[in-house]
Amino acid sequence: MVSIIFYLVRKRRLREEYALFWIGCGILMLGVIWFYQGLLFVSSLIGSVTPTTTLFLFGFIFVLLLCLKISVRLSQLKTQMKILAQEVALITTYKDEHHPPEPGDSEKPCNKPTP
Amino acid sequence: MLIIPAYNEAKDLQVLLPKVKARYPEMPVLVVDDGSQDQTRAIAQAQQVAVVSHPFNLGYGAAIQTGYKYALEKQCPYVVQMDADGQHEVEDVALLVQPVKQGLCDLALGSRFLNDASYRPAWPRRVGIRFFRGITKLITGQPITDPTSGFQAMNRRVLQIFTGRHFPDDYPDADVLVMLNFYGITIQEIPVRMYASTTRSMHHGWWRPFFYMAKMCFSLLITCSLKGHFRRRRSSV
């Protein structure tokens, strides 16, 4: 798990902040295995018969909250992207209104899209 | 200013824009190209109207909001919005602007049901319109016959509200009218002619109408929960 996270961060496909979060999750899972008595205690507290049920229950709640958090972040990003795209479109129009593009402008090297 | 949001509507714009230019030569026209892949932008530019092009498709609500932002920046006192697909009658633009210009209302809403010459939508859409008509009346107390109409004229008060963050990106319909009511905006319905759209509806796909109904009900619920928030901001618009 840790090696996958390292690989993704090195390839810039995962940001450090999220990598730290997943490493934290890994440490938490190790902690649960290390302090097995603690898991048994929590199982007796919530009334589950086996510690596996406790693990699945908390795992399920955790994944549910994580999905909610990602949905919130996705919504924020979508709103930001919409505002950004609108601003880009409007600024381009204002610019063209003040300095209309001349024929052949798109052929100039500065206007060529970068590969 | 006349705002026309367009997504892959080059063919329809070729017919609509000359009509608009001939009928209202003094009125500034803005086409919001919502990331079209066809010649929408080129056709609009050829007709010498202002064009704002989104870098990619953002949806009808976002496209029309870009138009409102442009109109607000250009300090236009009145704005009319109409669809590019030939559904709305160019002649009726003047009918919509008139009451807003005279200060009789803040928003003039074109209604196809107040004009006998208009087409009648298919029954699933009629059921949806009737349903939201009932809900809108229940919440606002104001009878609005065509809450899904996209043929509207408005003043700067409405523009300020529509450029805010509570304007939906996808389908601005009954929820927006309820929001305006909470802001204390006066709405007047005007009989207009509407024709069947020549392009595919945004509700194509069997699941779309169900999604639209569910989404709109939820949006109305959220708008109602923000009633106090909108009422407190009445004086700021």
Interface residues (C-beta under 8 A of the other chain):
Chain A: T79 K82 A85 Q86 V88 A89 L90 T92 T93 Y94 E97
Chain B: A50 V51 V52 S53 H54 P55 F56 L58 A62 Q65 T66 K69 Y70 E73 R165 D169
